[in-house]
Amino acid sequence: MNGKEDNFVIEMSSSTKENLPKTTNKCSVYVYKIWEFAKEDINRVTFSLKVGLAVLLVSLLILIQAPYQVFGTTIIWSLLTVAIMFEYTVGATFHKGFNRALGSLFAGVLAIAVAELALMNAPTAEPVIIGISIFMIGALTSFIKLWPTLVPYEYCFRVILFTYCLIIVTGYRMGNPIRTSIDRFYSILIGATVTVAVNTLIFPIWAGERLHEELVKSFSSVADSLEECVKKYLDNGSVHPVSIKAFMEELPDEPAYKKCRSTLNSSAELESLALSAKWEPPHGRFRYVSYPWNEYVKVGTVLRYCAYQVMALHGVLHSQIQAPYNLRFIFQSEILEASGKAAELIRCLGKDIGNMKQTLESSLLQSVLGSTERLKRSIDMHFFSKNGAKVEVKYQNQRRSYKDAADGIAITQASAGSTEALSLVTFTSLLIEFVARLDHLVEAVNELSNIAKFET
């Protein structure tokens, strides 16, 4: 909060923004935004309720007199464990739980060893030894957690640091570090058990399922964005340069553009979900102990490699220099055929992953490659051949022309050398390159299908 009004922001989809209630009551608007935010993904509500339930169950050990007399004040560590360890997905909870258990166990053993070493020395040296150990543990854990291969265990080193400091300091004042370590380990174990039980047994949210769904959704986003871009490019009057402000607003009249952008930005999310999914037990359709979640990340990487071309096509669509409509119309059938078949192939691949089946026929890929070959030949014939220069003159208003005495061919400003014609060549070249990249996508999906043992 910085003292300004209206600094509380909730991200919404464009459809939600369009349906906002027409009212000046800010409270009603915020309530509506929160309602729509919850409706977009019901798991958000489920997760919130499960966290509340887990915290309540552990709190009962404090609120009810009988268990409180058994565990005492150290049961508060169970409450802290639930609040820290409970994650959105089951896999992330297991991952964080493992880090917390490992870190707490290591910190407890180390604290007991250092405390016993300090007790063997003079009373005046005891706080000095403990202070030096705290400094060394803080420095070492903070340095080691920055090591690239140990980044996934960053939370474990953080747990080691604060658990060690709390145990060694309270043990020094209470005079019994071993008892303190054991009590707090039991409390952490209770909190971890409650967290895992609630998150796994009550409406579990699986990281593997989310990874699977996100990847399938990305295929549809790329296909939709490709078709939307080509349709606008071939539509008379739809091609126009876009201001910087329109780009900052993410082109509200092109919803598929925003979806394609989200695909490009999904790398960190897919990697995080894959890491969490590795910790999950076999469930649902994923019944193998060592399911190839890394292959999903590889497929996502290749798909983003294709999505970059789609974003480049959008860039040409909104560039300042554009080919006239009558020139674009010449190649309309070839462009539509190539883009349509490419989008069909992408959707087929996404459907295969979604259904976990292998149904893609090689004829479809050959059909896509054939359509791009026809587009390439058409571009070569019209722009890069002598006859093509004459055809070009027929469809564009020429401002200047002169005769070449050697072969009598008319050379015009609006021919292949013009920037307007090069804009069309750029668009079709990007489309051809996009189709060429589909070979790698098909190969990656086939590898995933074989390793994951999709049905044939």
C-alpha positions as a printed Julia matrix, in Angstrom:
456×3 Matrix{Float64}:
   0.0     0.0     0.0
   1.43    3.39   -0.94
  -1.33    5.65    0.29
  -3.03    5.99   -3.09
  -6.53    4.91   -3.81
  -7.48    1.99   -6.06
  -4.09    0.29   -5.84
  -5.65   -3.11   -5.22
  -5.7    -4.91   -8.57
  -7.19   -8.27   -9.56
  -6.13   -9.71  -12.91
  -9.1   -10.64  -15.08
  -9.71  -11.98  -18.53
 -10.98   -9.63  -21.24
 -14.43  -11.24  -21.16
 -14.69  -10.51  -17.45
 -13.79   -6.87  -17.99
 -16.51   -6.54  -20.62
 -19.14   -7.92  -18.23
 -18.36   -5.65  -15.31
 -21.52   -4.27  -13.71
 -22.41   -0.72  -14.71
 -22.21    0.88  -11.29
 -20.21    3.5    -9.48
 -20.12    1.43   -6.29
 -16.48    0.34   -6.04
 -17.31   -2.31   -3.46
 -19.74   -4.0    -5.87
 -17.14   -3.93   -8.64
 -14.51   -5.56   -6.41
 -16.96   -8.24   -5.27
 -17.85   -8.99   -8.89
 -14.15   -9.2    -9.85
 -13.47  -11.62   -7.01
 -16.5   -13.71   -7.99
 -15.39  -13.95  -11.61
 -11.82  -14.7   -10.52
 -13.09  -17.64   -8.49
 -15.34  -18.86  -11.33
 -12.43  -18.97  -13.79
 -10.83  -21.78  -11.76
 -12.9   -23.47   -9.05
  -9.72  -25.09   -7.72
  -8.74  -21.71   -6.28
 -11.7   -21.91   -3.93
 -11.05  -25.58   -3.19
  -7.43  -24.85   -2.29
  -8.41  -21.99    0.02
 -10.97  -24.1     1.86
  -8.52  -26.97    2.29
  -5.91  -24.67    3.81
  -8.51  -23.36    6.22
  -9.5   -26.91    7.18
  -5.88  -28.0     7.77
  -5.14  -24.96    9.93
  -8.33  -25.59   11.91
  -7.47  -29.24   12.57
  -4.05  -28.34   13.92
  -5.46  -25.45   15.94
  -7.76  -27.87   17.75
  -4.66  -29.37   19.38
  -4.15  -25.98   21.0
  -7.76  -25.0    21.64
  -8.74  -28.31   23.27
  -7.27  -28.7    26.72
  -6.45  -32.43   26.66
  -4.06  -32.47   23.65
  -2.58  -29.13   24.7
  -1.54  -30.64   28.04
   0.25  -33.4    26.15
   2.06  -31.31   23.53
   2.37  -27.95   25.25
   3.4   -24.76   23.49
   5.61  -26.56   20.98
   2.46  -27.6    19.08
   2.54  -24.09   17.59
   5.23  -25.47   15.27
   2.55  -27.7    13.73
   0.53  -24.59   12.9
   3.54  -22.95   11.29
   4.29  -26.12    9.33
   0.79  -26.21    7.83
   0.91  -22.53    6.89
   4.33  -22.87    5.24
   4.08  -26.33    3.71
   0.56  -26.33    2.22
   0.91  -25.71   -1.53
  -1.56  -25.48   -4.41
  -0.82  -28.93   -5.85
  -0.16  -32.27   -4.21
   3.26  -32.58   -5.83
   4.38  -29.15   -4.64
   3.25  -30.05   -1.11
   5.25  -33.28   -1.14
   8.26  -31.45   -2.52
   8.11  -28.74    0.11
   7.37  -31.3     2.83
  10.46  -33.28    1.91
  12.58  -30.15    2.03
  11.13  -29.16    5.4
  11.59  -32.64    6.92
  15.14  -32.95    5.64
  16.06  -29.45    6.73
  14.49  -29.82   10.19
  16.16  -33.19   10.79
  19.58  -31.94    9.73
  19.22  -28.7    11.72
  18.09  -30.6    14.83
  21.01  -33.04   14.74
  23.46  -30.22   14.08
  22.02  -28.07   16.88
  22.31  -30.94   19.37
  25.92  -31.6    18.35
  26.93  -27.93   18.66
  25.04  -27.54   21.96
  26.81  -30.55   23.45
  30.14  -29.2    22.23
  29.41  -25.84   23.83
  28.47  -27.49   27.16
  31.84  -29.26   27.25
  33.58  -25.87   27.45
  33.59  -23.16   30.08
  30.3   -21.3    30.66
  31.84  -18.11   29.31
  32.79  -19.83   26.05
  29.36  -21.37   25.47
  27.61  -18.27   24.01
  30.7   -17.54   21.91
  30.65  -21.0    20.34
  26.91  -20.77   19.71
  27.26  -17.3    18.15
  30.07  -18.42   15.85
  28.06  -21.5    14.79
  25.01  -19.36   13.99
  27.15  -17.07   11.82
  28.74  -20.0     9.97
  25.43  -21.82    9.39
  23.82  -18.6     8.12
  26.68  -17.87    5.73
  27.08  -21.45    4.45
  23.38  -22.15    3.85
  22.89  -18.8     2.11
  25.84  -19.48   -0.18
  25.11  -23.14   -0.96
  21.45  -22.52   -1.86
  22.67  -20.26   -4.7
  24.5   -23.19   -6.33
  22.66  -23.86   -9.66
  22.14  -27.6    -9.15
  20.82  -27.03   -5.6
  18.24  -24.37   -6.49
  15.33  -26.87   -6.22
  16.34  -27.42   -2.58
  16.58  -23.73   -1.72
  13.74  -24.06    0.78
  15.58  -26.89    2.55
  18.57  -24.64    3.28
  16.26  -21.9     4.48
  14.63  -24.37    6.89
  18.05  -25.45    8.14
  18.94  -21.85    8.9
  15.88  -20.76   10.88
  15.34  -24.15   12.58
  18.95  -24.35   13.71
  18.92  -20.8    15.05
  15.67  -21.29   16.97
  16.69  -24.64   18.46
  20.2   -23.6    19.47
  19.1   -20.3    21.0
  16.04  -21.6    22.88
  18.01  -24.67   23.96
  20.72  -22.45   25.38
  18.19  -20.5    27.46
  16.06  -23.5    28.46
  19.09  -25.71   29.13
  17.88  -28.85   27.3
  18.53  -28.68   23.51
  17.89  -32.41   22.98
  14.41  -32.26   24.48
  13.64  -29.07   22.56
  14.72  -30.65   19.27
  12.65  -33.8    19.81
   9.49  -31.89   20.8
   9.68  -29.58   17.84
  10.38  -32.45   15.45
   7.22  -34.21   16.65
   5.24  -31.0    16.23
   6.54  -30.52   12.69
   5.71  -34.15   11.91
   2.12  -33.64   13.09
   1.71  -30.53   10.96
   3.21  -32.24    7.91
   0.94  -35.28    8.34
  -2.19  -33.13    8.52
  -1.08  -31.11    5.49
  -0.38  -34.15    3.32
  -3.59  -35.91    4.4
  -5.87  -32.94    3.69
  -4.22  -32.0     0.41
  -4.09  -35.57   -0.92
  -7.38  -37.05    0.29
  -9.77  -34.09   -0.08
 -10.32  -32.95   -3.67
  -6.63  -33.27   -4.63
  -5.2   -30.86   -7.19
  -2.57  -32.8    -9.13
   0.36  -30.98  -10.71
   0.54  -33.69  -13.39
  -3.05  -33.06  -14.46
  -2.46  -29.32  -14.61
   0.73  -29.8   -16.65
  -1.15  -32.06  -19.05
  -4.03  -29.6   -19.44
  -1.78  -26.56  -19.82
   0.2   -28.21  -22.61
  -2.95  -29.24  -24.5
  -4.34  -25.72  -24.09
  -1.13  -24.28  -25.54
  -1.58  -26.31  -28.74
  -5.05  -24.84  -29.24
  -3.79  -21.33  -28.5
  -1.08  -21.52  -31.18
  -3.49  -22.95  -33.77
  -6.16  -20.31  -33.02
  -3.63  -17.49  -33.15
  -2.26  -18.69  -36.5
  -5.71  -18.84  -38.09
  -6.71  -15.48  -36.61
  -3.57  -13.81  -37.94
  -3.93  -15.25  -41.46
  -7.63  -14.4   -41.6
  -6.96  -10.77  -40.69
  -4.08  -10.53  -43.14
  -6.2   -11.72  -46.06
  -9.27   -9.71  -45.07
  -9.57   -6.46  -47.02
  -9.28   -3.56  -44.59
  -8.16   -5.6   -41.57
  -4.46   -5.0   -42.09
  -3.39   -1.78  -40.47
  -0.45   -0.52  -38.43
  -0.91   -0.56  -34.67
   0.2     2.11  -32.24
   2.42    1.42  -29.25
  -0.56    1.95  -26.96
  -2.51   -0.82  -28.72
   0.39   -3.22  -28.24
   0.59   -2.29  -24.56
  -3.12   -3.14  -24.28
  -2.33   -6.52  -25.9
  -4.52   -5.97  -28.99
  -7.97   -6.38  -27.37
  -9.58   -7.15  -30.74
  -7.32  -10.22  -31.16
  -7.99  -12.59  -28.23
  -5.92  -15.41  -29.75
  -2.88  -13.11  -29.78
  -2.96  -12.89  -25.99
  -3.29  -16.68  -25.69
  -0.26  -17.15  -27.92
   1.7   -14.71  -25.78
   0.79  -16.72  -22.7
   2.19  -19.8   -24.44
   5.51  -18.02  -24.94
   5.58  -17.1   -21.26
   4.67  -20.59  -20.01
   8.21  -21.95  -19.74
   8.64  -21.34  -16.0
   5.14  -22.62  -15.23
   5.62  -25.88  -17.14
   8.98  -26.52  -15.53
   7.56  -25.84  -12.07
   4.6   -28.17  -12.67
   6.89  -30.89  -14.03
   9.12  -30.63  -10.95
   6.09  -30.92   -8.67
   4.57  -33.77  -10.69
   7.68  -35.91  -10.11
   6.82  -36.02   -6.4
   3.27  -37.23   -6.93
   2.24  -40.88   -6.63
   0.6   -42.59   -9.62
  -2.92  -41.23  -10.06
  -5.69  -41.04  -12.61
  -4.45  -41.63  -16.12
  -0.81  -41.34  -15.03
  -0.28  -44.77  -13.53
   3.47  -45.14  -13.93
   5.84  -44.53  -11.04
   8.42  -42.75  -13.21
   6.14  -40.92  -15.6
   8.1   -38.89  -18.23
   7.06  -35.42  -17.06
  10.25  -33.93  -18.51
   9.02  -34.88  -21.97
   6.07  -32.52  -21.48
   8.55  -29.71  -20.88
  10.44  -30.66  -24.06
   7.24  -30.63  -26.13
   6.34  -27.25  -24.63
   9.76  -25.91  -25.6
   9.36  -27.02  -29.23
   5.82  -25.6   -29.29
   7.13  -22.22  -28.13
   9.72  -22.48  -30.9
   6.77  -22.6   -33.33
   4.82  -19.92  -31.47
   7.65  -17.43  -32.05
   6.88  -17.62  -35.77
   3.21  -16.91  -35.12
   4.18  -13.81  -33.13
   6.41  -12.77  -36.04
   3.41  -13.14  -38.36
   1.43  -10.84  -36.06
   4.29   -8.36  -36.31
   4.06   -8.32  -40.11
   0.27   -8.03  -39.85
   0.61   -4.77  -37.94
   3.72   -3.35  -39.6
   3.76    0.08  -41.19
   4.48   -1.22  -44.69
   1.8    -3.47  -46.14
   1.16   -5.14  -49.48
  -2.05   -3.95  -51.18
  -5.09   -6.2   -50.94
  -5.16   -7.09  -54.64
  -1.6    -8.42  -54.32
  -2.45  -10.44  -51.22
  -5.53  -11.79  -52.99
  -3.34  -13.48  -55.61
  -1.98  -15.9   -53.0
  -5.1   -16.18  -50.88
  -5.92  -19.81  -51.68
  -2.32  -21.01  -51.14
  -1.94  -19.11  -47.84
  -5.29  -20.32  -46.53
  -4.51  -23.9   -47.5
  -1.07  -23.88  -45.84
  -2.24  -22.18  -42.64
  -5.42  -24.26  -42.4
  -3.59  -27.56  -42.72
  -0.89  -26.42  -40.29
  -3.53  -25.45  -37.71
  -5.26  -28.79  -38.25
  -1.99  -30.63  -37.62
  -1.34  -28.68  -34.4
  -4.85  -29.39  -33.11
  -4.44  -33.06  -33.98
  -1.21  -33.21  -31.98
  -2.85  -31.46  -29.04
  -5.82  -33.82  -29.22
  -3.51  -36.84  -29.22
  -1.79  -35.6   -26.06
  -5.12  -34.75  -24.46
  -6.57  -38.21  -25.18
  -3.2   -39.93  -24.64
  -3.48  -41.7   -27.97
  -1.45  -41.96  -31.17
  -3.78  -41.16  -34.06
  -1.67  -38.82  -36.2
  -1.26  -40.11  -39.74
   1.83  -39.34  -41.78
  -0.4   -38.32  -44.68
  -1.53  -35.24  -42.74
   2.05  -34.05  -42.28
   2.8   -34.72  -45.94
  -0.32  -32.75  -46.89
   0.89  -29.79  -44.82
   4.34  -29.89  -46.41
   2.77  -30.17  -49.85
   0.62  -27.08  -49.3
   3.65  -25.03  -48.34
   5.52  -26.26  -51.39
   2.69  -24.98  -53.59
   2.79  -21.63  -51.78
   6.55  -21.43  -52.23
   6.32  -22.21  -55.95
   3.62  -19.59  -56.36
   5.75  -16.94  -54.63
   8.79  -17.87  -56.71
   6.79  -17.73  -59.94
   5.27  -14.3   -59.24
   8.22  -12.51  -57.69
  11.44  -14.21  -58.69
  10.95  -15.08  -62.36
  10.82  -12.99  -65.55
   7.21  -13.92  -66.18
   6.45  -12.99  -62.59
   7.5    -9.39  -63.23
   4.87   -9.12  -65.97
   2.17  -10.64  -63.78
   3.08   -8.18  -61.02
   2.55   -5.23  -63.35
  -0.96   -6.45  -64.06
  -2.04   -6.17  -60.41
  -0.32   -3.0   -59.22
  -0.38    0.64  -60.23
   3.02    1.35  -61.61
   4.46    4.81  -61.16
   7.55    4.41  -63.27
   8.63    1.87  -65.84
  11.31    1.65  -68.42
  12.41   -0.9   -70.98
  15.42   -3.07  -70.71
  16.83   -3.09  -74.21
  18.32   -6.56  -73.77
  15.22   -8.65  -73.07
  12.33   -6.15  -73.22
  11.0    -6.89  -69.72
   9.21   -4.09  -67.84
  10.81   -3.3   -64.5
   8.53   -1.44  -62.11
   8.71    0.1   -58.68
   5.95   -2.18  -57.49
   7.74   -5.39  -58.45
   9.74   -7.74  -56.27
  12.11   -4.95  -55.32
   9.41   -2.8   -53.74
   8.99   -2.76  -50.01
   5.26   -3.49  -50.31
   5.92   -6.7   -52.22
   8.67   -7.65  -49.79
   6.14   -7.35  -46.97
   4.06  -10.09  -48.57
   7.16  -12.18  -49.23
   8.11  -11.81  -45.57
   4.69  -12.97  -44.38
   4.64  -16.04  -46.61
   8.26  -16.87  -45.74
   7.43  -16.81  -42.04
   4.45  -19.07  -42.69
   6.63  -21.52  -44.63
   9.22  -21.48  -41.83
   6.46  -22.13  -39.29
   5.39  -25.25  -41.17
   9.02  -26.38  -41.41
   9.26  -26.22  -37.61
   6.26  -28.52  -37.27
   8.57  -31.43  -38.14
  10.33  -30.94  -34.81
   7.0   -30.66  -33.01
   5.72  -33.92  -34.49
   8.98  -35.63  -33.53
   8.74  -34.36  -29.93
   5.12  -35.47  -29.58
   5.93  -38.91  -30.99
   8.76  -39.28  -28.49
   6.41  -38.36  -25.65
   3.82  -40.81  -26.93
   6.31  -43.66  -27.06
   7.86  -43.03  -23.64
   4.49  -42.41  -21.94
   3.02  -45.45  -23.71
   0.06  -43.72  -25.31
  -2.6   -45.96  -26.82
  -2.26  -46.69  -30.53
